Amino acid sequence: MRPSEAEPLLRRALAVPRAASSDYDLDPGLPRPEGRALRPAAVLLAVDLSGREARVILTKRSAHLRHHPGQIALPGGKLEPGEDAPAAALREAREEIGLPPGQAEVLGAYGPHETVTAFEVTAVLALVRQPFIARPEAGEVAEVFAVPLSHLASLDRYRVEGRRWQGRHRRYWVAPWGPYYVWGATARLLRELAARMDAARSEGSA
């Protein structure tokens, strides 16, 4: 997808009204722990428009991390006191991939998405118009890479898989690309953007 096509479509996609999502959507019988408090978090869904093709910036987490080692993720993390979702997402992107301050234009946000690990994640959609040299955070990020937006914006690229989790069978969305296995909350947030873009296309052609 060319950058000139991607930007207006992404702006329209944010305006599409959709309900919040949850890891429990695919497993309504999966019990939620009683009395748990969801921790607010934010991720930066940065779309790089600096080349001939619009691409989404993703990371591969270090294999040595205690939580989610080796998984594919969007840059992000927990909100610090006094932060809103865009501020947290931009801060985390600066720390995790070396995105310079002022490099990303925030278009808006969608969500939140509830995870089985008790986070309430907001996706902050942003545009990166100028190339930058990614600097993976030592000890946290093993690799920074980009996937064509055209791949992630196609609902046909997503499928449901499952595995045993805490003694139960859990289902989740996946969107593999080459050697990268995009799954879980990351795939769910990307699929939500794909659904919004699909709706925006339909509205535009009506």
C-alpha positions, 0 to 999 in steps of 0.5 A: 500500500502506497503511503499516499493511500495509507494515510487517508484510509488510516484517518478514516479507520480511526473514525469507525465506531467499534466496541472495545475488545478482549482476549476473552472474546474468543474464549467467553468461558475462560474465567476472569480472576475475581477482584482483579484490577486492570493495569492501563498500558499503551502501545505505539502502532507506528506506520512508517511512510518514509518509503515506497510502501507503508509499513508497521514497525514491530519488535521482537522481545529479548529471549531472556525476558521473564515475561513474553520472551521472544514474542513479537510486540508493538513498542509499549508498556504500562502508563506511568503516573500522570501519563496518558496513552499517547505520552506513554506509547511515545516514551516507550517507543523512544526507549525500546526502538530509539524513535526520536521525539517529534518523529511520530505524528499521533493520529489518535487511539483505539481500544482499550483491549483487555488481556488475560494478563490483566492489562487494559491496552490502548493502541496509539496510531501514529505516522512516521514520515522520515526514516530513522535508525532504529536502536533496540533497547539493550536487554529488552528488544532483540530486533526491530523490523517492519511489516507491510501495512498491506499484509496486516490490513488484510483480514484474510491474513488472520486466523485463530489458533490455540494452545494450553494455558494455565491448564485450559485451552485458550484461543487467540488470533495470529498473523504470521509474516515470514519468520515472525509469528505475530499472535495474542494481544498484538495480533488482536490489536492489529486485526482491529485496525484491519477491521476498521480499515475494511469498514472505512473502505466499505463506507468510502465505496458506498 
